Amino acid sequence: MRTLLVIAFSFGVCLSASPASAETCSEAIAHCKQDGSRHPDADAKCTAAGNACMKTGSFIGPYTHKLWRGFVKQ
């Protein structure tokens, strides 16, 4: 039971820091860098995804390739 609670909590923490919880492209970049911290190229990939978001308002996760729409372009 304890293991299940740890897994559920860890999953919740991951979801709370996802780009989907951000309102602006800048917040999505920050969340992306935090989520991708185990990847050595996270800074560059998240920044590139954020630059595209600043133009389109949509953020594509560089590792998940998931599309999030409706961000404020800032």
All heavy atoms as a GROMACS GRO file, in nm:
protein
  546
    1MET      N    1   0.082  -0.119   0.000
    1MET     CA    2   0.000   0.000   0.000
    1MET      C    3   0.087   0.126   0.000
    1MET      O    4   0.056   0.222  -0.069
    1MET     CB    5  -0.092  -0.004   0.123
    1MET     CG    6  -0.184   0.113   0.131
    1MET     SD    7  -0.303   0.106  -0.003
    1MET     CE    8  -0.418   0.225   0.049
    2ARG      N    9   0.194   0.123   0.078
    2ARG     CA   10   0.283   0.239   0.085
    2ARG      C   11   0.346   0.267  -0.051
    2ARG      O   12   0.358   0.382  -0.093
    2ARG     CB   13   0.390   0.215   0.189
    2ARG     CG   14   0.479   0.332   0.208
    2ARG     CD   15   0.577   0.307   0.319
    2ARG     NE   16   0.661   0.423   0.336
    2ARG     CZ   17   0.752   0.435   0.428
    2ARG    NH1   18   0.771   0.337   0.513
    2ARG    NH2   19   0.824   0.543   0.435
    3THR      N   20   0.386   0.161  -0.122
    3THR     CA   21   0.446   0.177  -0.254
    3THR      C   22   0.346   0.241  -0.350
    3THR      O   23   0.382   0.328  -0.429
    3THR     CB   24   0.491   0.040  -0.308
    3THR    OG1   25   0.582  -0.017  -0.216
    3THR    CG2   26   0.556   0.054  -0.443
    4LEU      N   27   0.221   0.200  -0.342
    4LEU     CA   28   0.117   0.256  -0.428
    4LEU      C   29   0.100   0.406  -0.401
    4LEU      O   30   0.087   0.485  -0.494
    4LEU     CB   31  -0.015   0.183  -0.406
    4LEU     CG   32  -0.131   0.227  -0.493
    4LEU    CD1   33  -0.098   0.207  -0.641
    4LEU    CD2   34  -0.256   0.149  -0.459
    5LEU      N   35   0.105   0.446  -0.275
    5LEU     CA   36   0.092   0.588  -0.242
    5LEU      C   37   0.210   0.668  -0.294
    5LEU      O   38   0.194   0.779  -0.344
    5LEU     CB   39   0.080   0.606  -0.090
    5LEU     CG   40  -0.051   0.559  -0.028
    5LEU    CD1   41  -0.043   0.567   0.123
    5LEU    CD2   42  -0.167   0.642  -0.079
    6VAL      N   43   0.330   0.612  -0.285
    6VAL     CA   44   0.448   0.680  -0.336
    6VAL      C   45   0.439   0.698  -0.487
    6VAL      O   46   0.468   0.804  -0.541
    6VAL     CB   47   0.577   0.603  -0.297
    6VAL    CG1   48   0.697   0.658  -0.370
    6VAL    CG2   49   0.598   0.609  -0.147
    7ILE      N   50   0.396   0.594  -0.555
    7ILE     CA   51   0.380   0.601  -0.701
    7ILE      C   52   0.275   0.705  -0.738
    7ILE      O   53   0.296   0.786  -0.828
    7ILE     CB   54   0.345   0.463  -0.759
    7ILE    CG1   55   0.465   0.370  -0.745
    7ILE    CG2   56   0.302   0.474  -0.905
    7ILE    CD1   57   0.435   0.225  -0.777
    8ALA      N   58   0.161   0.704  -0.669
    8ALA     CA   59   0.054   0.800  -0.698
    8ALA      C   60   0.101   0.943  -0.674
    8ALA      O   61   0.074   1.032  -0.755
    8ALA     CB   62  -0.068   0.769  -0.613
    9PHE      N   63   0.173   0.965  -0.565
    9PHE     CA   64   0.224   1.099  -0.536
    9PHE      C   65   0.324   1.143  -0.643
    9PHE      O   66   0.319   1.255  -0.691
    9PHE     CB   67   0.289   1.102  -0.397
    9PHE     CG   68   0.350   1.234  -0.364
    9PHE    CD1   69   0.271   1.342  -0.327
    9PHE    CD2   70   0.487   1.254  -0.373
    9PHE    CE1   71   0.327   1.465  -0.297
    9PHE    CE2   72   0.544   1.376  -0.344
    9PHE     CZ   73   0.464   1.482  -0.306
   10SER      N   74   0.415   1.055  -0.679
   10SER     CA   75   0.515   1.087  -0.781
   10SER      C   76   0.448   1.121  -0.914
   10SER      O   77   0.489   1.214  -0.983
   10SER     CB   78   0.611   0.970  -0.800
   10SER     OG   79   0.681   0.945  -0.682
   11PHE      N   80   0.347   1.047  -0.950
   11PHE     CA   81   0.274   1.074  -1.074
   11PHE      C   82   0.207   1.210  -1.067
   11PHE      O   83   0.211   1.287  -1.163
   11PHE     CB   84   0.171   0.964  -1.098
   11PHE     CG   85   0.096   0.979  -1.227
   11PHE    CD1   86   0.159   0.957  -1.348
   11PHE    CD2   87  -0.037   1.015  -1.227
   11PHE    CE1   88   0.091   0.971  -1.467
   11PHE    CE2   89  -0.107   1.030  -1.345
   11PHE     CZ   90  -0.042   1.007  -1.466
   12GLY      N   91   0.149   1.244  -0.954
   12GLY     CA   92   0.084   1.374  -0.936
   12GLY      C   93   0.182   1.489  -0.947
   12GLY      O   94   0.153   1.592  -1.006
   13VAL      N   95   0.301   1.472  -0.891
   13VAL     CA   96   0.404   1.576  -0.900
   13VAL      C   97   0.445   1.596  -1.044
   13VAL      O   98   0.461   1.708  -1.091
   13VAL     CB   99   0.526   1.540  -0.811
   13VAL    CG1  100   0.643   1.631  -0.841
   13VAL    CG2  101   0.487   1.548  -0.665
   14CYS      N  102   0.461   1.487  -1.119
   14CYS     CA  103   0.499   1.498  -1.261
   14CYS      C  104   0.393   1.572  -1.339
   14CYS      O  105   0.424   1.653  -1.426
   14CYS     CB  106   0.522   1.359  -1.321
   14CYS     SG  107   0.671   1.281  -1.262
   15LEU      N  108   0.268   1.544  -1.312
   15LEU     CA  109   0.161   1.611  -1.385
   15LEU      C  110   0.153   1.759  -1.351
   15LEU      O  111   0.123   1.841  -1.436
   15LEU     CB  112   0.026   1.545  -1.355
   15LEU     CG  113   0.002   1.410  -1.419
   15LEU    CD1  114  -0.136   1.358  -1.378
   15LEU    CD2  115   0.012   1.416  -1.570
   16SER      N  116   0.180   1.793  -1.226
   16SER     CA  117   0.167   1.933  -1.187
   16SER      C  118   0.274   2.020  -1.251
   16SER      O  119   0.258   2.140  -1.262
   16SER     CB  120   0.173   1.946  -1.035
   16SER     OG  121   0.301   1.911  -0.988
   17ALA      N  122   0.384   1.962  -1.294
   17ALA     CA  123   0.492   2.040  -1.353
   17ALA      C  124   0.494   2.032  -1.505
   17ALA      O  125   0.586   2.078  -1.568
   17ALA     CB  126   0.626   1.991  -1.298
   18SER      N  127   0.393   1.975  -1.565
   18SER     CA  128   0.393   1.960  -1.710
   18SER      C  129   0.360   2.093  -1.778
   18SER      O  130   0.300   2.180  -1.718
   18SER     CB  131   0.290   1.854  -1.752
   18SER     OG  132   0.160   1.905  -1.740
   19PRO      N  133   0.400   2.108  -1.903
   19PRO     CA  134   0.366   2.231  -1.976
   19PRO      C  135   0.216   2.257  -1.980
   19PRO      O  136   0.175   2.372  -1.994
   19PRO     CB  137   0.422   2.204  -2.116
   19PRO     CG  138   0.534   2.112  -2.094
   19PRO     CD  139   0.488   2.023  -1.979
   20ALA      N  140   0.136   2.153  -1.966
   20ALA     CA  141  -0.009   2.172  -1.970
   20ALA      C  142  -0.058   2.258  -1.855
   20ALA      O  143  -0.164   2.319  -1.863
   20ALA     CB  144  -0.080   2.036  -1.969
   21SER      N  145   0.017   2.264  -1.745
   21SER     CA  146  -0.024   2.345  -1.630
   21SER      C  147   0.020   2.491  -1.644
   21SER      O  148  -0.012   2.574  -1.560
   21SER     CB  149   0.030   2.286  -1.501
   21SER     OG  150   0.171   2.292  -1.499
   22ALA      N  151   0.093   2.523  -1.748
   22ALA     CA  152   0.142   2.659  -1.771
   22ALA      C  153   0.039   2.740  -1.850
   22ALA      O  154  -0.044   2.684  -1.921
   22ALA     CB  155   0.273   2.653  -1.848
   23GLU      N  156   0.047   2.871  -1.836
   23GLU     CA  157  -0.042   2.959  -1.911
   23GLU      C  158   0.030   3.036  -2.022
   23GLU      O  159  -0.031   3.081  -2.116
   23GLU     CB  160  -0.110   3.058  -1.816
   23GLU     CG  161  -0.205   2.991  -1.719
   23GLU     CD  162  -0.275   3.091  -1.628
   23GLU    OE1  163  -0.269   3.212  -1.656
   23GLU    OE2  164  -0.334   3.047  -1.529
   24THR      N  165   0.162   3.051  -2.005
   24THR     CA  166   0.240   3.125  -2.103
   24THR      C  167   0.349   3.034  -2.161
   24THR      O  168   0.384   2.932  -2.102
   24THR     CB  169   0.308   3.248  -2.041
   24THR    OG1  170   0.408   3.204  -1.949
   24THR    CG2  171   0.208   3.339  -1.972
   25CYS      N  172   0.402   3.074  -2.274
   25CYS     CA  173   0.513   2.998  -2.335
   25CYS      C  174   0.633   2.995  -2.242
   25CYS      O  175   0.701   2.893  -2.231
   25CYS     CB  176   0.550   3.059  -2.470
   25CYS     SG  177   0.419   3.045  -2.595
   26SER      N  178   0.660   3.106  -2.174
   26SER     CA  179   0.773   3.113  -2.082
   26SER      C  180   0.758   3.012  -1.968
   26SER      O  181   0.854   2.947  -1.927
   26SER     CB  182   0.788   3.254  -2.026
   26SER     OG  183   0.817   3.345  -2.129
   27GLU      N  184   0.636   3.000  -1.915
   27GLU     CA  185   0.612   2.902  -1.810
   27GLU      C  186   0.628   2.760  -1.864
   27GLU      O  187   0.681   2.672  -1.795
   27GLU     CB  188   0.472   2.919  -1.752
   27GLU     CG  189   0.454   3.045  -1.669
   27GLU     CD  190   0.310   3.066  -1.626
   27GLU    OE1  191   0.220   2.990  -1.667
   27GLU    OE2  192   0.286   3.161  -1.550
   28ALA      N  193   0.583   2.737  -1.987
   28ALA     CA  194   0.597   2.604  -2.048
   28ALA      C  195   0.744   2.568  -2.064
   28ALA      O  196   0.783   2.453  -2.041
   28ALA     CB  197   0.525   2.600  -2.183
   29ILE      N  198   0.826   2.666  -2.102
   29ILE     CA  199   0.970   2.641  -2.115
   29ILE      C  200   1.028   2.601  -1.980
   29ILE      O  201   1.104   2.504  -1.970
   29ILE     CB  202   1.043   2.767  -2.169
   29ILE    CG1  203   0.999   2.797  -2.312
   29ILE    CG2  204   1.194   2.748  -2.163
   29ILE    CD1  205   1.042   2.934  -2.361
   30ALA      N  206   0.993   2.674  -1.875
   30ALA     CA  207   1.045   2.645  -1.742
   30ALA      C  208   1.004   2.505  -1.696
   30ALA      O  209   1.086   2.430  -1.642
   30ALA     CB  210   0.997   2.750  -1.642
   31HIS      N  211   0.877   2.469  -1.718
   31HIS     CA  212   0.830   2.336  -1.680
   31HIS      C  213   0.902   2.229  -1.761
   31HIS      O  214   0.938   2.125  -1.709
   31HIS     CB  215   0.679   2.323  -1.701
   31HIS     CG  216   0.597   2.400  -1.602
   31HIS    ND1  217   0.606   2.381  -1.467
   31HIS    CD2  218   0.503   2.495  -1.620
   31HIS    CE1  219   0.522   2.462  -1.405
   31HIS    NE2  220   0.458   2.534  -1.496
   32CYS      N  221   0.921   2.255  -1.888
   32CYS     CA  222   0.989   2.160  -1.976
   32CYS      C  223   1.131   2.134  -1.926
   32CYS      O  224   1.176   2.019  -1.918
   32CYS     CB  225   0.991   2.214  -2.118
   32CYS     SG  226   1.081   2.113  -2.237
   33LYS      N  227   1.203   2.241  -1.893
   33LYS     CA  228   1.340   2.227  -1.844
   33LYS      C  229   1.344   2.150  -1.713
   33LYS      O  230   1.433   2.068  -1.690
   33LYS     CB  231   1.405   2.364  -1.828
   33LYS     CG  232   1.438   2.429  -1.961
   33LYS     CD  233   1.501   2.564  -1.943
   33LYS     CE  234   1.532   2.629  -2.076
   33LYS     NZ  235   1.596   2.762  -2.061
   34GLN      N  236   1.245   2.174  -1.628
   34GLN     CA  237   1.238   2.102  -1.500
   34GLN      C  238   1.209   1.954  -1.525
   34GLN      O  239   1.274   1.867  -1.469
   34GLN     CB  240   1.130   2.164  -1.412
   34GLN     CG  241   1.116   2.098  -1.277
   34GLN     CD  242   1.005   2.161  -1.194
   34GLN    OE1  243   0.936   2.253  -1.237
   34GLN    NE2  244   0.986   2.109  -1.075
   35ASP      N  245   1.113   1.926  -1.609
   35ASP     CA  246   1.075   1.787  -1.639
   35ASP      C  247   1.186   1.713  -1.712
   35ASP      O  248   1.204   1.594  -1.692
   35ASP     CB  249   0.949   1.782  -1.725
   35ASP     CG  250   0.824   1.828  -1.651
   35ASP    OD1  251   0.829   1.840  -1.528
   35ASP    OD2  252   0.723   1.852  -1.718
   36GLY      N  253   1.260   1.782  -1.796
   36GLY     CA  254   1.363   1.717  -1.877
   36GLY      C  255   1.502   1.726  -1.818
   36GLY      O  256   1.600   1.705  -1.888
   37SER      N  257   1.511   1.758  -1.690
   37SER     CA  258   1.642   1.783  -1.629
   37SER      C  259   1.738   1.664  -1.638
   37SER      O  260   1.858   1.681  -1.630
   37SER     CB  261   1.625   1.825  -1.483
   37SER     OG  262   1.565   1.722  -1.408
   38ARG      N  263   1.685   1.545  -1.658
   38ARG     CA  264   1.774   1.428  -1.669
   38ARG      C  265   1.834   1.414  -1.810
   38ARG      O  266   1.921   1.333  -1.831
   38ARG     CB  267   1.700   1.301  -1.630
   38ARG     CG  268   1.592   1.258  -1.727
   38ARG     CD  269   1.523   1.130  -1.678
   38ARG     NE  270   1.433   1.080  -1.776
   38ARG     CZ  271   1.309   1.120  -1.795
   38ARG    NH1  272   1.259   1.215  -1.719
   38ARG    NH2  273   1.234   1.067  -1.889
   39HIS      N  274   1.786   1.495  -1.902
   39HIS     CA  275   1.838   1.494  -2.039
   39HIS      C  276   1.943   1.604  -2.053
   39HIS      O  277   1.916   1.719  -2.021
   39HIS     CB  278   1.726   1.518  -2.140
   39HIS     CG  279   1.619   1.414  -2.140
   39HIS    ND1  280   1.635   1.292  -2.201
   39HIS    CD2  281   1.495   1.414  -2.085
   39HIS    CE1  282   1.525   1.221  -2.184
   39HIS    NE2  283   1.439   1.292  -2.114
   40PRO      N  284   2.061   1.571  -2.103
   40PRO     CA  285   2.166   1.673  -2.114
   40PRO      C  286   2.133   1.785  -2.213
   40PRO      O  287   2.187   1.895  -2.203
   40PRO     CB  288   2.288   1.594  -2.161
   40PRO     CG  289   2.235   1.468  -2.220
   40PRO     CD  290   2.106   1.440  -2.150
   41ASP      N  291   2.042   1.759  -2.306
   41ASP     CA  292   2.007   1.860  -2.407
   41ASP      C  293   1.874   1.929  -2.378
   41ASP      O  294   1.818   1.996  -2.464
   41ASP     CB  295   2.004   1.795  -2.545
   41ASP     CG  296   1.905   1.679  -2.554
   41ASP    OD1  297   1.850   1.637  -2.450
   41ASP    OD2  298   1.884   1.629  -2.666
   42ALA      N  299   1.824   1.916  -2.256
   42ALA     CA  300   1.692   1.971  -2.221
   42ALA      C  301   1.686   2.122  -2.241
   42ALA      O  302   1.587   2.174  -2.292
   42ALA     CB  303   1.654   1.934  -2.078
   43ASP      N  304   1.790   2.192  -2.200
   43ASP     CA  305   1.790   2.337  -2.211
   43ASP      C  306   1.769   2.381  -2.355
   43ASP      O  307   1.681   2.463  -2.384
   43ASP     CB  308   1.920   2.395  -2.154
   43ASP     CG  309   1.915   2.545  -2.139
   43ASP    OD1  310   1.823   2.593  -2.070
   43ASP    OD2  311   2.000   2.613  -2.198
   44ALA      N  312   1.847   2.325  -2.445
   44ALA     CA  313   1.838   2.364  -2.586
   44ALA      C  314   1.704   2.322  -2.648
   44ALA      O  315   1.641   2.400  -2.720
   44ALA     CB  316   1.952   2.302  -2.666
   45LYS      N  317   1.660   2.199  -2.620
   45LYS     CA  318   1.535   2.151  -2.681
   45LYS      C  319   1.413   2.225  -2.626
   45LYS      O  320   1.321   2.258  -2.702
   45LYS     CB  321   1.520   2.001  -2.660
   45LYS     CG  322   1.612   1.921  -2.749
   45LYS     CD  323   1.576   1.775  -2.748
   45LYS     CE  324   1.657   1.700  -2.852
   45LYS     NZ  325   1.609   1.564  -2.870
   46CYS      N  326   1.411   2.251  -2.497
   46CYS     CA  327   1.297   2.323  -2.439
   46CYS      C  328   1.293   2.467  -2.486
   46CYS      O  329   1.186   2.522  -2.512
   46CYS     CB  330   1.302   2.315  -2.287
   46CYS     SG  331   1.279   2.148  -2.221
   47THR      N  332   1.411   2.528  -2.500
   47THR     CA  333   1.417   2.666  -2.550
   47THR      C  334   1.367   2.672  -2.695
   47THR      O  335   1.291   2.763  -2.731
   47THR     CB  336   1.561   2.720  -2.540
   47THR    OG1  337   1.599   2.720  -2.402
   47THR    CG2  338   1.571   2.861  -2.595
   48ALA      N  339   1.406   2.576  -2.776
   48ALA     CA  340   1.359   2.572  -2.915
   48ALA      C  341   1.208   2.554  -2.922
   48ALA      O  342   1.140   2.621  -3.001
   48ALA     CB  343   1.430   2.461  -2.992
   49ALA      N  344   1.156   2.465  -2.839
   49ALA     CA  345   1.010   2.444  -2.836
   49ALA      C  346   0.940   2.572  -2.789
   49ALA      O  347   0.834   2.609  -2.839
   49ALA     CB  348   0.976   2.328  -2.744
   50GLY      N  349   1.002   2.642  -2.695
   50GLY     CA  350   0.945   2.768  -2.646
   50GLY      C  351   0.948   2.878  -2.751
   50GLY      O  352   0.854   2.957  -2.761
   51ASN      N  353   1.055   2.884  -2.829
   51ASN     CA  354   1.062   2.983  -2.937
   51ASN      C  355   0.951   2.960  -3.039
   51ASN      O  356   0.890   3.055  -3.087
   51ASN     CB  357   1.199   2.979  -3.004
   51ASN     CG  358   1.309   3.034  -2.916
   51ASN    OD1  359   1.282   3.108  -2.822
   51ASN    ND2  360   1.432   2.997  -2.945
   52ALA      N  361   0.924   2.834  -3.070
   52ALA     CA  362   0.814   2.803  -3.162
   52ALA      C  363   0.680   2.842  -3.098
   52ALA      O  364   0.590   2.893  -3.166
   52ALA     CB  365   0.816   2.655  -3.198
   53CYS      N  366   0.668   2.820  -2.969
   53CYS     CA  367   0.545   2.856  -2.896
   53CYS      C  368   0.520   3.007  -2.902
   53CYS      O  369   0.407   3.050  -2.915
   53CYS     CB  370   0.556   2.808  -2.751
   53CYS     SG  371   0.413   2.843  -2.648
   54MET      N  372   0.628   3.084  -2.892
   54MET     CA  373   0.615   3.230  -2.897
   54MET      C  374   0.556   3.276  -3.031
   54MET      O  375   0.493   3.381  -3.039
   54MET     CB  376   0.751   3.297  -2.877
   54MET     CG  377   0.813   3.272  -2.743
   54MET     SD  378   0.732   3.366  -2.614
   54MET     CE  379   0.847   3.338  -2.480
   55LYS      N  380   0.575   3.198  -3.135
   55LYS     CA  381   0.522   3.233  -3.268
   55LYS      C  382   0.380   3.181  -3.288
   55LYS      O  383   0.299   3.245  -3.354
   55LYS     CB  384   0.613   3.177  -3.376
   55LYS     CG  385   0.750   3.239  -3.378
   55LYS     CD  386   0.839   3.173  -3.482
   55LYS     CE  387   0.980   3.229  -3.472
   55LYS     NZ  388   1.074   3.157  -3.558
   56THR      N  389   0.352   3.060  -3.233
   56THR     CA  390   0.226   2.994  -3.265
   56THR      C  391   0.126   2.985  -3.150
   56THR      O  392   0.007   2.965  -3.173
   56THR     CB  393   0.252   2.849  -3.312
   56THR    OG1  394   0.309   2.776  -3.202
   56THR    CG2  395   0.346   2.846  -3.430
   57GLY      N  396   0.176   2.995  -3.026
   57GLY     CA  397   0.089   2.976  -2.910
   57GLY      C  398   0.070   2.830  -2.874
   57GLY      O  399  -0.006   2.798  -2.784
   58SER      N  400   0.141   2.742  -2.945
   58SER     CA  401   0.134   2.598  -2.917
   58SER      C  402   0.273   2.549  -2.877
   58SER      O  403   0.373   2.592  -2.934
   58SER     CB  404   0.087   2.521  -3.040
   58SER     OG  405  -0.044   2.559  -3.075
   59PHE      N  406   0.277   2.459  -2.780
   59PHE     CA  407   0.403   2.404  -2.731
   59PHE      C  408   0.406   2.255  -2.759
   59PHE      O  409   0.314   2.184  -2.719
   59PHE     CB  410   0.417   2.430  -2.581
   59PHE     CG  411   0.552   2.395  -2.525
   59PHE    CD1  412   0.651   2.491  -2.517
   59PHE    CD2  413   0.581   2.268  -2.480
   59PHE    CE1  414   0.776   2.462  -2.466
   59PHE    CE2  415   0.704   2.236  -2.428
   59PHE     CZ  416   0.803   2.334  -2.421
   60ILE      N  417   0.509   2.210  -2.828
   60ILE     CA  418   0.526   2.066  -2.855
   60ILE      C  419   0.640   2.017  -2.767
   60ILE      O  420   0.753   2.064  -2.781
   60ILE     CB  421   0.556   2.039  -3.003
   60ILE    CG1  422   0.441   2.091  -3.090
   60ILE    CG2  423   0.579   1.890  -3.025
   60ILE    CD1  424   0.467   2.083  -3.239
   61GLY      N  425   0.608   1.925  -2.676
   61GLY     CA  426   0.710   1.871  -2.588
   61GLY      C  427   0.822   1.805  -2.666
   61GLY      O  428   0.795   1.720  -2.751
   62PRO      N  429   0.948   1.843  -2.641
   62PRO     CA  430   1.058   1.791  -2.719
   62PRO      C  431   1.085   1.642  -2.697
   62PRO      O  432   1.148   1.579  -2.781
   62PRO     CB  433   1.177   1.875  -2.676
   62PRO     CG  434   1.141   1.930  -2.544
   62PRO     CD  435   0.992   1.942  -2.544
   63TYR      N  436   1.037   1.586  -2.589
   63TYR     CA  437   1.061   1.443  -2.562
   63TYR      C  438   0.934   1.361  -2.580
   63TYR      O  439   0.939   1.249  -2.629
   63TYR     CB  440   1.117   1.424  -2.421
   63TYR     CG  441   1.247   1.499  -2.404
   63TYR    CD1  442   1.254   1.618  -2.333
   63TYR    CD2  443   1.363   1.454  -2.467
   63TYR    CE1  444   1.372   1.688  -2.322
   63TYR    CE2  445   1.482   1.524  -2.457
   63TYR     CZ  446   1.486   1.641  -2.384
   63TYR     OH  447   1.603   1.710  -2.375
   64THR      N  448   0.820   1.417  -2.544
   64THR     CA  449   0.693   1.344  -2.556
   64THR      C  450   0.627   1.367  -2.692
   64THR      O  451   0.542   1.290  -2.732
   64THR     CB  452   0.593   1.389  -2.448
   64THR    OG1  453   0.564   1.528  -2.466
   64THR    CG2  454   0.649   1.366  -2.308
   65HIS      N  455   0.663   1.477  -2.756
   65HIS     CA  456   0.603   1.520  -2.883
   65HIS      C  457   0.453   1.547  -2.868
   65HIS      O  458   0.380   1.549  -2.966
   65HIS     CB  459   0.629   1.420  -2.996
   65HIS     CG  460   0.774   1.392  -3.014
   65HIS    ND1  461   0.862   1.486  -3.063
   65HIS    CD2  462   0.849   1.283  -2.986
   65HIS    CE1  463   0.984   1.436  -3.066
   65HIS    NE2  464   0.980   1.313  -3.019
   66LYS      N  465   0.411   1.571  -2.744
   66LYS     CA  466   0.271   1.604  -2.718
   66LYS      C  467   0.250   1.752  -2.746
   66LYS      O  468   0.334   1.836  -2.714
   66LYS     CB  469   0.236   1.572  -2.572
   66LYS     CG  470   0.092   1.596  -2.542
   66LYS     CD  471   0.052   1.542  -2.407
   66LYS     CE  472  -0.096   1.572  -2.385
   66LYS     NZ  473  -0.148   1.511  -2.268
   67LEU      N  474   0.136   1.784  -2.805
   67LEU     CA  475   0.101   1.920  -2.842
   67LEU      C  476   0.008   1.981  -2.738
   67LEU      O  477  -0.094   1.922  -2.704
   67LEU     CB  478   0.033   1.921  -2.979
   67LEU     CG  479  -0.028   2.052  -3.026
   67LEU    CD1  480   0.080   2.157  -3.051
   67LEU    CD2  481  -0.110   2.029  -3.152
   68TRP      N  482   0.046   2.099  -2.686
   68TRP     CA  483  -0.041   2.176  -2.598
   68TRP      C  484  -0.068   2.308  -2.669
   68TRP      O  485   0.023   2.372  -2.721
   68TRP     CB  486   0.027   2.202  -2.464
   68TRP     CG  487   0.037   2.082  -2.377
   68TRP    CD1  488  -0.063   2.028  -2.300
   68TRP    CD2  489   0.151   2.002  -2.353
   68TRP    NE1  490  -0.016   1.919  -2.233
   68TRP    CE2  491   0.115   1.900  -2.263
   68TRP    CE3  492   0.282   2.005  -2.401
   68TRP    CZ2  493   0.204   1.804  -2.219
   68TRP    CZ3  494   0.371   1.908  -2.358
   68TRP    CH2  495   0.332   1.810  -2.268
   69ARG      N  496  -0.195   2.350  -2.669
   69ARG     CA  497  -0.234   2.471  -2.741
   69ARG      C  498  -0.290   2.576  -2.647
   69ARG      O  499  -0.328   2.547  -2.535
   69ARG     CB  500  -0.343   2.438  -2.843
   69ARG     CG  501  -0.296   2.345  -2.950
   69ARG     CD  502  -0.404   2.313  -3.048
   69ARG     NE  503  -0.350   2.218  -3.142
   69ARG     CZ  504  -0.412   2.177  -3.248
   69ARG    NH1  505  -0.532   2.223  -3.276
   69ARG    NH2  506  -0.356   2.091  -3.329
   70GLY      N  507  -0.296   2.698  -2.695
   70GLY     CA  508  -0.363   2.806  -2.625
   70GLY      C  509  -0.276   2.881  -2.525
   70GLY      O  510  -0.328   2.944  -2.434
   71PHE      N  511  -0.146   2.879  -2.542
   71PHE     CA  512  -0.058   2.953  -2.452
   71PHE      C  513  -0.054   3.100  -2.490
   71PHE      O  514  -0.066   3.136  -2.608
   71PHE     CB  515   0.086   2.899  -2.459
   71PHE     CG  516   0.102   2.765  -2.393
   71PHE    CD1  517   0.114   2.650  -2.469
   71PHE    CD2  518   0.105   2.754  -2.256
   71PHE    CE1  519   0.130   2.526  -2.410
   71PHE    CE2  520   0.121   2.630  -2.195
   71PHE     CZ  521   0.133   2.517  -2.272
   72VAL      N  522  -0.039   3.185  -2.390
   72VAL     CA  523  -0.015   3.327  -2.414
   72VAL      C  524   0.128   3.338  -2.465
   72VAL      O  525   0.219   3.278  -2.408
   72VAL     CB  526  -0.033   3.408  -2.284
   72VAL    CG1  527   0.002   3.554  -2.307
   72VAL    CG2  528  -0.176   3.393  -2.233
   73LYS      N  529   0.148   3.413  -2.572
   73LYS     CA  530   0.280   3.422  -2.637
   73LYS      C  531   0.370   3.519  -2.563
   73LYS      O  532   0.402   3.627  -2.609
   73LYS     CB  533   0.263   3.465  -2.782
   73LYS     CG  534   0.182   3.367  -2.864
   73LYS     CD  535   0.161   3.422  -3.003
   73LYS     CE  536   0.061   3.339  -3.080
   73LYS     NZ  537   0.033   3.397  -3.211
   74GLN      N  538   0.416   3.479  -2.446
   74GLN     CA  539   0.511   3.559  -2.368
   74GLN      C  540   0.596   3.469  -2.284
   74GLN      O  541   0.567   3.360  -2.259
   74GLN     CB  542   0.442   3.663  -2.282
   74GLN     CG  543   0.357   3.605  -2.171
   74GLN     CD  544   0.296   3.713  -2.084
   74GLN    OE1  545   0.272   3.824  -2.130
   74GLN    NE2  546   0.274   3.684  -1.961
   0.00000   0.00000   0.00000
